[in-house]
Amino acid sequence: MKESRTTQYDLEDRTFIFANDVRAFVKRVPKTLANIEDAKQVVRSSGSVGANYIEANESLSKKDFVMRIRICRKEAKESRYWLRLIETGDDSALKKCRDDLVREATELTNIFGAILRKSE
């Protein structure tokens, strides 16, 4: 995972980094039945954040743009949910990684929420 999130990112890059970091995280979690299922969900939702943001940037209308941004916000919220469910065991470094990803998902949710408020 990247050391600092304070660097200015293009939002497409930031959502890509988020999805990539989630994938790196799930490779390290204990392979319990619950974690395997939750990891599948978080991989899907984290990737969907960026994919829908790209779609929003290519939208054909303001209505389409707003809908895609809503989906981005929804998928970021969903990513946060699945991340919180994943068990890290006694690994404090893994727990910190998960907490950082939850924080990033929250920040992305807030960013997309702000974009929505300005767009509507």
Backbone as a ProteinNet text record, in pm:
[ID]
protein_1_A
[PRIMARY]
MKESRTTQYDLEDRTFIFANDVRAFVKRVPKTLANIEDAKQVVRSSGSVGANYIEANESLSKKDFVMRIRICRKEAKESRYWLRLIETGDDSALKKCRDDLVREATELTNIFGAILRKSE
[TERTIARY]
82.7	0	87.5	42.4	119.4	137.9	252.7	284.6	195.2	170.7	98.4	-16	-130.7	-247.9	-261.9	-169.4	-182	-137.9	-68.4	-27	-150.1	-142.1	-254.5	-265	-380.4	-403.5	-513.7	-500.6	-613.2	-710.2	-840.4	-936.6	-939.6	-914.2	-904	-785.9	-673.5	-556.1	-583.7	-647	-673.6	-765.2	-867.9	-957.3	-887.2	-796.4	-718.2	-627.5	-559.9	-470.6	-550.3	-669.2	-754.2	-786.3	-832.4	-867.1	-744.3	-631	-506.8	-463.4	-474.4	-438.4	-530.6	-658.5	-753.1	-711.5	-673.7	-630.6	-505.3	-411.8	-291.2	-327.3	-420.4	-464.1	-528.7	-622	-693.7	-602	-491.9	-395.5	-330.4	-330.8	-261.2	-351.9	-484.7	-574.8	-582.3	-612.3	-629.2	-738.8	-716.3	-808.3	-918	-1004.7	-1121.9	-1235.5	-1337.3	-1451.4	-1513.4	-1533.4	-1594.3	-1505.5	-1375.6	-1284.8	-1279.8	-1283.4	-1280.4	-1402.1	-1519.4	-1642.5	-1643.8	-1603.8	-1601.2	-1495.8	-1383.9	-1277.8	-1327.4	-1403	-1459.2	-1545.8	-1626.9	-1717	-1639.6	-1538	-1464.4	-1380.1	-1330.7	-1255.7	-1348.7	-1469.8	-1566.3	-1604	-1642.3	-1690.5	-1579.1	-1458.5	-1348	-1310.7	-1314.9	-1287	-1397.2	-1518.6	-1633	-1630.9	-1568.9	-1559.9	-1491.5	-1373	-1297.5	-1358.7	-1410.9	-1471.8	-1590.6	-1670.9	-1785.4	-1743.3	-1632.8	-1583.5	-1537.1	-1471	-1430.6	-1555.2	-1657.7	-1783.9	-1846.9	-1841.1	-1897.5	-1826.9	-1695.3	-1618.7	-1649.3	-1700.9	-1736.1	-1887.2	-1958.5	-2104.8	-2152.9	-2270.8	-2329.5	-2421.7	-2459.9	-2549.3	-2520.2	-2572.4	-2556.1	-2626.8	-2742.5	-2818.2	-2736.4	-2672.8	-2587.5	-2468.7	-2407.8	-2295.2	-2335.7	-2447.6	-2494.8	-2522.1	-2583.9	-2612.3	-2482.1	-2382	-2254.2	-2182.6	-2187.7	-2124.8	-2196.4	-2329	-2403.4	-2357.5	-2336.1	-2288.1	-2148.4	-2062.5	-1928.4	-1939.2	-2025.4	-2042.6	-2095.3	-2192.9	-2251	-2145.3	-2064.4	-1961.5	-1851	-1818	-1718.8	-1772	-1900.6	-1963.3	-1964.2	-1997.4	-2000.9	-1861.5	-1760.8	-1622.9	-1586.7	-1623.7	-1597.3	-1663.6	-1786.7	-1860.6	-1787.5	-1751.5	-1685.5	-1549	-1475.7	-1346	-1359.5	-1460.6	-1480.5	-1513.8	-1572.6	-1607.7	-1488.5	-1386.6	-1272.9	-1191.5	-1169.3	-1093	-943.3	-868	-722.5	-646	-717.9	-650.4	-570.5	-454.5	-370	-265.2	-273.5	-173.4	-202.5	-125.8	-151.5	-119.6	-21.9	10.6	-103.8	-162.2	-275.3	-398	-418	-529.3	-510.6	-388.9	-361.6	-388.7	-348.6	-374.1	-524.2	-599.4	-745.4	-803.4	-757.8	-807.9	-777.1	-658.8	-623.2	-715	-746.8	-837.2	-979.3	-1023	-1155.4	-1157.8	-1051.2	-1042	-1046.3	-974.1	-973.9	-1112.3	-1179.3	-1314.9	-1408.9	-1391.6	-1471.8	-1443	-1315.6	-1279.1	-1336.2	-1328.5	-1385.2	-1536.8	-1603	-1747.1	-1778.1	-1700.1	-1720.8	-1692.7	-1589.2	-1556	-1670	-1719	-1827.8	-1956.3	-1976.1	-2090.4	-2082.1	-1962.5	-1942.3	-1964.3	-1914.2	-1934.9	-2085.3	-2157.3	-2303	-2372.3	-2336.6	-2401	-2377	-2256.8	-2224.8	-2289.4	-2321.6	-2374.7	-2525.6	-2591.6	-2738.6	-2799.8
-117.2	0	124	229.4	351.9	413.4	477.6	537	655.4	743.5	865.1	888.4	916.9	948.8	1100.3	1177.3	1322.8	1380.1	1301.4	1345.9	1373.3	1478.5	1513.3	1408.4	1343.6	1242.2	1287.1	1251.1	1254.4	1149.4	1176.1	1084.1	948.9	945.8	816	736.7	805.1	737.4	691.7	778.6	746.6	625.6	617.4	501.5	374.6	389.7	274.7	224.7	317.1	280.6	211.9	264	202.4	57.3	34.9	-101.4	-192.1	-140.1	-217.5	-251.4	-153.2	-176.8	-279.4	-276.8	-375.6	-515.1	-528.1	-658.8	-709	-619.8	-658.7	-700.4	-629.3	-661.1	-799.2	-828.7	-956.6	-1076.4	-1055	-1163.8	-1203.4	-1111.3	-1134.1	-1180.3	-1172.2	-1206	-1357.3	-1399.8	-1543.2	-1600.7	-1719.3	-1781.2	-1860.6	-1789.7	-1853.7	-1847.5	-1926.6	-1926.6	-1786.9	-1723.8	-1590.1	-1488.9	-1492.3	-1397.2	-1416.8	-1539.8	-1566.7	-1503.9	-1524.2	-1468.3	-1315.9	-1260.6	-1114.8	-1051.9	-1121.3	-1070.4	-1062	-1161.1	-1156.1	-1031.7	-1004	-889.1	-757.6	-745.8	-619.2	-596.3	-702.5	-686.4	-630.6	-683.6	-634.6	-489	-458.7	-322.8	-219.2	-253.3	-155.8	-125.9	-226.1	-203.4	-125.4	-144.5	-75.8	74.7	117	260.1	331.9	286.5	350.6	331.4	212.3	186	278.6	300.3	389.5	535.5	570.2	707.2	734.7	637.8	651.9	668	586.3	597.6	735.9	788.3	921	1027.1	1014.8	1112.5	1104.8	992.3	974.8	984.7	1031.9	1034.6	1124.6	1092.5	1165.4	1278	1275.6	1379	1401.9	1512	1540.8	1435.1	1391.3	1288.1	1159	1119.5	1000.3	1019.2	1138.4	1168.3	1152.7	1212.8	1206.7	1062.7	984.5	845	766.6	787.3	715.9	756.6	884.5	931.2	871.9	860.3	793.5	649.2	582.2	443.3	439.5	533.9	540.5	551	641.6	659.4	532.1	469.1	344.9	235	220.8	115.9	144.3	270.6	305	269.4	299.4	261.7	109.8	40.8	-105.4	-161.8	-103.9	-148.2	-134.5	-21.1	1.4	-107.6	-141.7	-245	-379.6	-423.4	-553.5	-553.6	-443.6	-435.2	-451.7	-388.5	-397.5	-539.5	-620.1	-758.3	-853.6	-818.7	-909.7	-917.5	-1040	-1066	-1065	-999.8	-992.1	-1079.1	-1145.4	-1227.8	-1140.6	-1189.1	-1116.1	-1030.3	-1016.8	-942.9	-792.6	-720.7	-577.7	-497.7	-539.4	-470	-487	-605	-630.7	-551.1	-540.6	-461	-314.5	-263.5	-124.2	-102.6	-197.1	-189.1	-183.2	-269.6	-268.9	-135.1	-85.1	42.9	157	153.7	255.7	246.6	124.9	106.6	150.9	123.5	170.2	323.2	385.1	531.5	586	521.5	565.2	547.5	438.1	417.3	526.6	564.4	672	804.8	832.6	956.4	958.8	848	841.4	861.4	801.6	821.4	969.8	1036.7	1180.2	1263.8	1227.9	1300.4	1288	1166	1145.6	1213.2	1215.7	1287.3	1436.8	1493.1	1636.2	1664.1	1575.6	1592.3	1590.1	1497.8	1489.3	1617.7	1670.5	1793	1909.3	1916.2	2025.3	2006.1	1880.4	1849.1	1857.3	1846.8	1841.2	1979.1
0	0	0	-61.4	-71.5	66.3	86.2	215	249.1	153.1	185.4	87.6	142.5	61.4	45.8	104.1	99.3	-33.8	-113.5	-245.7	-330.8	-412.5	-500.4	-611.7	-621.9	-724.1	-818.2	-941.4	-1033.1	-979.9	-982.2	-922.6	-993.3	-1124.5	-1193.4	-1137.8	-1118	-1061.2	-918	-842.2	-701.7	-689.2	-771.5	-764.6	-813.4	-909.4	-956.1	-843.9	-778.2	-667.3	-556.7	-527.6	-425.5	-461.6	-583.5	-626.5	-623.1	-665.6	-665.6	-522.3	-432.2	-292	-226.9	-262.5	-209.9	-255	-380.9	-431.7	-359.4	-333.6	-259.8	-117	-56	80.1	87.1	-3.7	5.7	-18.4	-86.4	-105.3	27	123.4	250.3	363.5	345.9	456.6	476.9	601.3	626.9	537.5	485.9	389.7	460.7	531.7	591.2	489.2	510	418.1	409.4	524	525.6	453.7	481.3	416.5	265.4	220.9	76.7	9.8	68.6	10.9	19.2	133.3	149	58	39.2	-49.2	-193.4	-237	-373	-389.7	-288.7	-294.6	-296.6	-210.9	-202.3	-327.6	-387.8	-513.3	-620.9	-628.7	-728.4	-703	-580	-551.5	-561.9	-518.5	-526.1	-671	-756.7	-897.8	-966.4	-919.1	-977.4	-950.8	-842.2	-811.8	-928.6	-963.2	-1070.8	-1207.9	-1233.1	-1363.8	-1387.3	-1285.6	-1300.7	-1307.8	-1243.5	-1255.3	-1399.2	-1459.1	-1599.5	-1686.7	-1660.1	-1734.4	-1714.9	-1593.2	-1566.1	-1649.2	-1659.3	-1737	-1886.5	-1931.1	-2072.2	-2094.7	-1994.1	-2003.1	-2116	-2165.1	-2276.4	-2231.6	-2105.3	-2053.9	-1906.4	-1855	-1712.5	-1628.1	-1674	-1602.3	-1592.4	-1700.8	-1702.8	-1608.6	-1612	-1524.1	-1377.7	-1339.7	-1201	-1159.9	-1248.7	-1216.8	-1191.7	-1276.2	-1260.8	-1132.5	-1099.1	-975.2	-854.6	-863.3	-755	-738.6	-851	-844.9	-783	-818.8	-758.6	-607.1	-560.9	-416.6	-352.2	-416.3	-363.8	-355.1	-458.9	-460.3	-357.7	-336	-233.7	-94.9	-71.1	56.5	74	-34.1	-28.4	-1.6	-63.7	-40.4	107.2	164.5	307.3	390.4	358.7	431.7	427.3	305.8	292.1	360.2	349.5	415.7	566.6	622.9	767.5	812.1	722.4	757.3	752.4	677.7	661.6	790.7	834.6	956.5	926.3	1011.4	992.3	1091.2	1179.8	1279.3	1375.3	1417.5	1512.6	1443.6	1313.4	1235.8	1241.8	1323.8	1341.6	1215.2	1137.5	1012	912.2	908.6	819.4	863.9	994.6	1047.4	1010.8	1021.6	984.7	836.2	754	610.1	584.2	651.2	635.1	680	793.4	844	747	686.1	585.9	464.3	422.6	308.1	342.1	463.4	507	506	552.9	553.4	410	319.5	179.6	117	145.9	94.2	146.8	271.3	330.1	261.1	236.9	167.8	26.4	-43.5	-178.6	-174.7	-76.6	-59.8	-43.2	40.9	64.7	-60.1	-133.7	-257.3	-358.3	-377.7	-473.6	-426	-295.4	-240	-269.5	-255.4	-284.9	-434	-520.1	-664.7	-694.5	-630.5	-650.7	-608.7	-492	-443.2	-539	-596.3	-689	-826	-859.1	-991.8	-999.8	-886.4	-889.6	-875.3
[MASK]
++++++++++++++++++++++++++++++++++++++++++++++++++++++++++++++++++++++++++++++++++++++++++++++++++++++++++++++++++++++++

